[in-house]
Amino acid sequence: MKKITILLLFLSIFSAHSQTQKEVSSDWTSFNQTISIQTAVPKKFKVIASVKMESEEPMAWAGVWLE
């Protein structure tokens, strides 16, 4: 009986915690640029990029991707 009571208590606490609303920040901007290039042989190239970010958020970050 004690195990069932502990299990029910744990499930009720877990259920209450999982239903709390979390605030999602929508203060972001995305920029995308595509250049289509076709060559007969593989070419090396260099990408120079600069990223500036100003934020009060401690987990904020910025990045540059190349594919």
Contacts in CASP RR format, 6 or more apart in sequence:
PFRMAT RR
TARGET T0000
AUTHOR 0000-0000-0000
METHOD contacts of the structure
MODEL  1
MKKITILLLFLSIFSAHSQTQKEVSSDWTSFNQTISIQTAVPKKFKVIAS
VKMESEEPMAWAGVWLE
25 57 0 8 1.000
47 64 0 8 1.000
47 66 0 8 1.000
49 64 0 8 1.000
51 62 0 8 1.000
51 63 0 8 1.000
51 64 0 8 1.000
52 62 0 8 1.000
53 60 0 8 1.000
53 61 0 8 1.000
53 62 0 8 1.000
END
